[in-house]
Amino acid sequence: MNSIKDRADLIAAAAKKMGKEVFSNGFVKDSTPRFELQKQAGKVVTLEEAIKKSGLKDGMTISFHHHFRGGDKVINMVVAKLAEMGFKNLHLASSSLIDVHEPLIEHIKNGVITKISTSGLRGALATEISHGLMDEPVVFRSHGSRGYAIKSGELHIDVAFLGASSCDPLGNAAGYSTSENAKSICGSLGYALPDAKYADHTIILTDDLVDYPNQHNAISEADVDYVVVVDSVGDSSKISSGAIRDTKNPRDILLAKQAAKVVMNSGYFENGFSLQTGSGGASLAVTKYLRQGMIDKGIKASFALGGITSHMVKLHQEGLIDRLIDVQSFDKVAAESLMNDPKHKGVSANEYAAMLEPGSATHYLDVVILSALEVDVNFNVNVLVGSDGIIRGAIGGHPDTAADSALSIIVCPLLRGRIPCVVDEVTTLITPGSTVDVVVTEFGVAVNPRRPELKARLEAAGIKIVEITELRDRAKSIIGNAAPLPFGDKVVGVVMARDGSVMDVIKNIAD
């Protein structure tokens, strides 16, 4: 290049070809102190300002997560503000809804919320919906299906409102906090991550605004539009409650011991196996009884997956489980472990259990122990609708893990009170029997006929194997034939399968 002019001509020609202007050296260095720039970023606003700036309109979809479970304060707070601002006809898409969300009943009656998508419903809200509260049926998806539906755009989220235990002014958010002002801790934000990434607008609500950068954040500032500081996003003491409370029930303990015996004699209990336990006292308690077997046989697990509990953390700390993969922390011990342990990894719902994600952890899962409200003679499972026809549970990751694992074990009693758990046909199909391998009850273990080699191993170990029809007959001999449920003609819920097809519907209970 012969001259400055030649270089300038080449630059001008390149700029013209690209449809760009030539750089004019017009940038001026900003010498404003960095902390002032953080404050001036414009992300930290009031809840009302965030809602207005998001462009939310009537008829749009808003989303939430349920990592604070019974202690969640975000959903009720936000929907109350939306009602105050006059919004109508909103679609509420939460990863789950439970007892604490009873105030939503009035917002449904008043037309603020007219559509719901979720994984589960419990409490008064579930009862009201079961009796026909809503004109539109609730759409139920598993955790893996919900995450992928958000990613694919099938479940399009306009504005995500996500509670975080800590967040900096730029929007880096986490489910724990190392600051001295920490008020809440929920651990993994796995079910919130698809919302944050794919929503048109993401609003973080936090009760602990920390200095930038918020270390080890789960949600990136790149995915956050606004940050709202509130008095409290949740009560951490109420995370471990209900279906995930540690059981002291003698029957649950008996079932857990029996399930552990099945695992240890299944052929999958060997060095490097992977494990998940679902919600429900008996299934969660299995971990405790596997521990001694692992010690006795010198077996170590490669990873434990899903909702992580203090029992899983204990085995990890003892060197019996190498890594923890956490989509939802089920207690404070698990949440603190996620904060402090580099081998305790938080993952999104898609990384956890999406059917069409090649890297989903469930694809590499060996053993899963799950609970059930009902199991039928074809090994189909219902975890969503009670035998009285009232919605009282959650799909969660039940069908995801049952389908992907090498060994799926359902743990349930023969009867709950005078309600049979082993029936002719489940009230609502949630997990297809083709994906269920073993059913453990206090009156024996039933093995799916599709797994004769598994049945042979368990019989060789001296485990009492029965036909599942025997369990159904025994339940009937105790309580007789159940009266038909008083279902009406209105569809109040639609159950989506993992592949996005409709698997079942839930009808209203007639008053």
MARMARLUM-556748 format. One record per residue (C-alpha): x, y, z. Coordinates in steps of 0.05 Angstrom, whole numbers. Last residue first. Layout:
REC      px      py      pz
REC       X       Y       Z
...
//
This chain:
REC      px      py      pz
REC   -1431    -605     839
REC   -1404    -644     779
REC   -1330    -659     782
REC   -1301    -630     719
REC   -1268    -671     665
REC   -1193    -684     657
REC   -1166    -699     588
REC   -1114    -748     564
REC   -1052    -756     520
REC   -1054    -695     474
REC    -992    -694     430
REC    -931    -651     446
REC    -880    -707     444
REC    -876    -712     520
REC    -952    -722     525
REC    -998    -664     540
REC   -1053    -671     592
REC   -1114    -626     580
REC   -1153    -600     640
REC   -1223    -574     657
REC   -1262    -610     603
REC   -1336    -601     617
REC   -1383    -660     612
REC   -1389    -676     686
REC   -1353    -728     727
REC   -1388    -758     787
REC   -1337    -813     800
REC   -1363    -884     794
REC   -1368    -920     861
REC   -1307    -961     881
REC   -1313   -1036     881
REC   -1298   -1068     948
REC   -1253   -1040    1002
REC   -1211   -1099    1026
REC   -1224   -1150     971
REC   -1217   -1095     919
REC   -1147   -1078     943
REC   -1128   -1152     941
REC   -1155   -1158     871
REC   -1114   -1098     847
REC   -1051   -1127     878
REC   -1065   -1195     846
REC   -1075   -1160     779
REC   -1005   -1132     787
REC    -978   -1203     787
REC    -935   -1217     848
REC    -860   -1221     861
REC    -835   -1230     932
REC    -760   -1214     931
REC    -716   -1274     944
REC    -656   -1249     904
REC    -669   -1300     849
REC    -740   -1272     844
REC    -711   -1203     832
REC    -664   -1226     777
REC    -718   -1266     742
REC    -767   -1208     743
REC    -714   -1164     711
REC    -702   -1214     655
REC    -778   -1217     644
REC    -782   -1141     632
REC    -841   -1130     584
REC    -885   -1168     633
REC    -879   -1106     679
REC    -856   -1129     748
REC    -901   -1128     809
REC    -871   -1125     879
REC    -909   -1149     940
REC    -959   -1131     993
REC    -925   -1068    1019
REC    -924   -1042     948
REC    -869   -1035     895
REC    -887   -1027     822
REC    -832   -1044     772
REC    -815   -1028     699
REC    -856    -967     678
REC    -845    -938     608
REC    -897    -981     571
REC    -945    -965     627
REC    -954    -895     601
REC    -941    -838     652
REC    -996    -787     661
REC   -1061    -823     646
REC   -1119    -796     688
REC   -1167    -837     730
REC   -1123    -898     724
REC   -1155    -963     700
REC   -1167   -1028     737
REC   -1137   -1001     801
REC   -1076   -1004     847
REC   -1076    -944     892
REC   -1142    -961     926
REC   -1175    -908     970
REC   -1199    -930    1038
REC   -1142    -896    1076
REC   -1089    -895    1022
REC   -1088    -967     996
REC   -1039   -1013     963
REC    -982    -966     981
REC    -940    -934     927
REC    -869    -938     899
REC    -861    -937     823
REC    -794    -961     798
REC    -764    -941     731
REC    -702    -977     706
REC    -661    -957     645
REC    -686    -886     651
REC    -713    -845     593
REC    -787    -861     595
REC    -796    -861     671
REC    -754    -798     677
REC    -795    -757     629
REC    -862    -785     650
REC    -851    -765     723
REC    -813    -700     713
REC    -866    -658     747
REC    -936    -684     731
REC    -964    -649     792
REC   -1015    -665     845
REC   -1084    -653     873
REC   -1134    -648     816
REC   -1200    -673     844
REC   -1230    -736     812
REC   -1240    -771     879
REC   -1185    -821     861
REC   -1140    -760     859
REC   -1116    -729     795
REC   -1043    -713     779
REC    -997    -772     794
REC   -1031    -825     750
REC    -991    -884     726
REC   -1002    -937     672
REC    -975   -1005     693
REC   -1028   -1042     651
REC   -1064   -1065     714
REC   -1069    -993     738
REC   -1025    -950     781
REC   -1055    -893     822
REC   -1031    -834     864
REC    -959    -850     846
REC    -888    -843     871
REC    -823    -849     833
REC    -755    -883     839
REC    -709    -872     779
REC    -650    -915     760
REC    -601    -912     701
REC    -606    -840     676
REC    -566    -821     614
REC    -625    -796     573
REC    -651    -762     636
REC    -591    -715     634
REC    -615    -680     570
REC    -558    -676     520
REC    -597    -699     459
REC    -653    -648     473
REC    -716    -676     440
REC    -745    -708     503
REC    -730    -648     548
REC    -710    -675     617
REC    -655    -639     655
REC    -617    -598     603
REC    -685    -573     580
REC    -709    -557     651
REC    -645    -518     662
REC    -586    -544     702
REC    -552    -529     768
REC    -488    -568     782
REC    -462    -594     848
REC    -390    -614     834
REC    -367    -542     845
REC    -396    -544     916
REC    -412    -479     953
REC    -477    -450     924
REC    -506    -517     902
REC    -490    -545     971
REC    -528    -487    1003
REC    -590    -502     961
REC    -586    -577     977
REC    -582    -563    1052
REC    -639    -513    1046
REC    -687    -565    1018
REC    -714    -593     952
REC    -666    -558     906
REC    -694    -561     835
REC    -659    -576     770
REC    -597    -603     805
REC    -545    -649     776
REC    -504    -675     834
REC    -436    -706     821
REC    -393    -763     848
REC    -443    -799     892
REC    -416    -844     947
REC    -360    -796     966
REC    -387    -781    1035
REC    -404    -710    1012
REC    -444    -738     954
REC    -481    -786    1000
REC    -498    -728    1046
REC    -520    -684     988
REC    -567    -738     964
REC    -598    -743    1033
REC    -603    -667    1037
REC    -646    -668     975
REC    -636    -655     901
REC    -696    -650     855
REC    -670    -681     792
REC    -607    -722     785
REC    -555    -762     823
REC    -489    -774     788
REC    -433    -826     777
REC    -456    -870     834
REC    -405    -906     878
REC    -408    -979     897
REC    -362   -1011     948
REC    -412   -1067     961
REC    -424   -1053    1035
REC    -419    -978    1027
REC    -468    -976     969
REC    -516   -1022    1006
REC    -512    -977    1067
REC    -529    -916    1025
REC    -586    -947     987
REC    -630    -943    1049
REC    -623    -868    1056
REC    -635    -856     982
REC    -700    -895     985
REC    -729    -841    1030
REC    -747    -796     971
REC    -790    -850     940
REC    -826    -864    1006
REC    -840    -791    1023
REC    -865    -769     955
REC    -826    -729     904
REC    -781    -765     855
REC    -715    -801     867
REC    -661    -800     814
REC    -600    -845     805
REC    -539    -858     762
REC    -496    -921     761
REC    -420    -913     761
REC    -403    -976     800
REC    -461   -1025     800
REC    -533   -1028     820
REC    -564   -1037     751
REC    -573   -1112     755
REC    -638   -1104     793
REC    -616   -1133     859
REC    -594   -1068     893
REC    -651   -1029     861
REC    -704   -1079     885
REC    -675   -1078     956
REC    -678   -1002     955
REC    -752   -1007     935
REC    -765   -1053     994
REC    -731   -1007    1043
REC    -770    -947    1016
REC    -836    -985    1020
REC    -823   -1003    1093
REC    -804    -930    1108
REC    -867    -906    1075
REC    -908    -955    1117
REC    -874    -932    1181
REC    -889    -858    1165
REC    -830    -815    1187
REC    -824    -782    1119
REC    -779    -724    1099
REC    -823    -671    1066
REC    -822    -670     990
REC    -897    -680     977
REC    -918    -628    1029
REC    -860    -585    1052
REC    -787    -571    1040
REC    -791    -503    1007
REC    -829    -473    1065
REC    -768    -451    1106
REC    -742    -412    1046
REC    -798    -362    1051
REC    -802    -325     985
REC    -791    -263     942
REC    -788    -215    1001
REC    -786    -140    1010
REC    -782    -125     936
REC    -727    -101     888
REC    -747    -104     815
REC    -696    -117     760
REC    -712    -105     687
REC    -693    -131     618
REC    -657    -196     635
REC    -631    -247     585
REC    -563    -215     574
REC    -557    -204     649
REC    -549    -279     655
REC    -591    -325     698
REC    -556    -378     741
REC    -506    -330     771
REC    -441    -358     799
REC    -419    -289     824
REC    -465    -229     822
REC    -419    -179     786
REC    -441    -127     804
REC    -459    -111     876
REC    -520    -145     906
REC    -594    -130     906
REC    -625    -179     955
REC    -700    -184     958
REC    -706    -201     884
REC    -755    -197     827
REC    -725    -209     758
REC    -765    -185     697
REC    -754    -220     630
REC    -783    -195     565
REC    -796    -233     500
REC    -788    -298     539
REC    -737    -347     510
REC    -677    -345     557
REC    -710    -324     622
REC    -768    -372     613
REC    -722    -430     595
REC    -681    -415     658
REC    -738    -411     707
REC    -748    -486     716
REC    -675    -496     733
REC    -669    -440     784
REC    -629    -483     831
REC    -621    -462     903
REC    -681    -431     937
REC    -649    -382     985
REC    -680    -322    1018
REC    -662    -261    1059
REC    -589    -249    1043
REC    -565    -182    1070
REC    -497    -208    1091
REC    -484    -225    1018
REC    -468    -296     993
REC    -535    -304     959
REC    -575    -362     931
REC    -622    -376     874
REC    -582    -332     827
REC    -590    -271     783
REC    -546    -229     738
REC    -594    -173     720
REC    -551    -111     710
REC    -564     -83     779
REC    -542    -148     813
REC    -589    -204     833
REC    -599    -248     893
REC    -650    -298     918
REC    -686    -294     851
REC    -760    -292     834
REC    -777    -293     760
REC    -831    -254     724
REC    -829    -275     651
REC    -864    -230     600
REC    -888    -250     530
REC    -879    -325     537
REC    -894    -369     476
REC    -912    -440     493
REC    -905    -474     425
REC    -845    -428     414
REC    -795    -485     408
REC    -757    -463     470
REC    -819    -454     512
REC    -848    -521     490
REC    -780    -552     506
REC    -781    -528     577
REC    -854    -548     587
REC    -841    -617     559
REC    -783    -630     607
REC    -823    -606     666
REC    -884    -647     646
REC    -941    -610     614
REC   -1012    -594     637
REC   -1058    -546     599
REC   -1114    -519     642
REC   -1181    -520     607
REC   -1210    -453     586
REC   -1276    -432     617
REC   -1247    -435     687
REC   -1279    -451     754
REC   -1304    -519     732
REC   -1305    -561     795
REC   -1234    -586     784
REC   -1213    -513     777
REC   -1241    -498     846
REC   -1206    -558     876
REC   -1140    -541     844
REC   -1143    -469     870
REC   -1162    -494     939
REC   -1099    -537     944
REC   -1055    -565     890
REC   -1043    -556     816
REC    -988    -585     772
REC    -943    -578     711
REC    -971    -512     687
REC   -1009    -474     633
REC   -1067    -430     656
REC   -1118    -388     618
REC   -1168    -334     638
REC   -1128    -295     690
REC   -1150    -223     703
REC   -1223    -242     690
REC   -1250    -226     759
REC   -1265    -299     775
REC   -1194    -318     754
REC   -1165    -263     797
REC   -1208    -286     855
REC   -1182    -358     849
REC   -1110    -333     842
REC   -1110    -318     916
REC   -1103    -394     928
REC   -1031    -392     904
REC   -1002    -417     970
REC   -1033    -485     960
REC    -994    -501     896
REC    -981    -479     825
REC    -926    -508     780
REC    -878    -487     725
REC    -922    -426     716
REC    -956    -403     652
REC   -1011    -352     668
REC   -1049    -331     605
REC   -1078    -262     616
REC   -1150    -242     598
REC   -1150    -176     635
REC   -1101    -123     661
REC   -1129     -65     702
REC   -1067     -40     738
REC   -1093     -66     805
REC   -1103    -134     773
REC   -1031    -133     747
REC   -1007    -114     817
REC   -1045    -172     848
REC   -1017    -218     794
REC    -946    -197     812
REC    -952    -205     887
REC    -990    -272     884
REC    -939    -301     836
REC    -878    -274     872
REC    -891    -297     944
REC    -869    -370     940
REC    -860    -404    1008
REC    -900    -466     992
REC    -855    -479     931
REC    -797    -430     931
REC    -774    -461     865
REC    -843    -450     834
REC    -827    -412     770
REC    -867    -357     736
REC    -894    -339     667
REC    -938    -286     635
REC    -975    -296     569
REC   -1012    -240     533
REC   -1087    -229     527
REC   -1086    -158     555
REC   -1020    -123     542
REC    -950    -125     570
REC    -904     -74     537
REC    -846     -92     582
REC    -836     -19     602
REC    -905     -17     635
REC    -893     -80     675
REC    -824     -58     696
REC    -851      10     717
REC    -905     -23     760
REC    -854     -69     792
REC    -808     -12     808
REC    -743      -2     769
REC    -672     -28     768
REC    -656     -40     695
REC    -639      32     675
REC    -565      21     666
REC    -554      85     706
REC    -543      48     771
REC    -490       4     739
REC    -459      64     705
REC    -453      98     773
REC    -417      36     800
REC    -368      41     743
REC    -346     113     756
REC    -361     157     695
REC    -298     165     652
REC    -335     152     586
REC    -284     154     529
REC    -308     192     469
REC    -320     158     402
REC    -318     202     340
REC    -260     170     304
REC    -299     177     238
REC    -308     104     221
REC    -332      98     149
REC    -406      86     143
REC    -434      18     125
REC    -470     -12      65
REC    -421     -70      63
REC    -396     -52      -7
REC    -393      21      12
REC    -352       6      75
REC    -303     -37      35
REC    -295      19     -17
REC    -284      71      36
REC    -231      28      71
REC    -196      17       4
REC    -196      91     -11
REC    -169     108      58
REC    -112      58      49
REC     -94      88     -19
REC     -97     158      11
REC     -50     138      67
REC      -1     119      13
REC      34      64     -25
REC       0       0       0
//
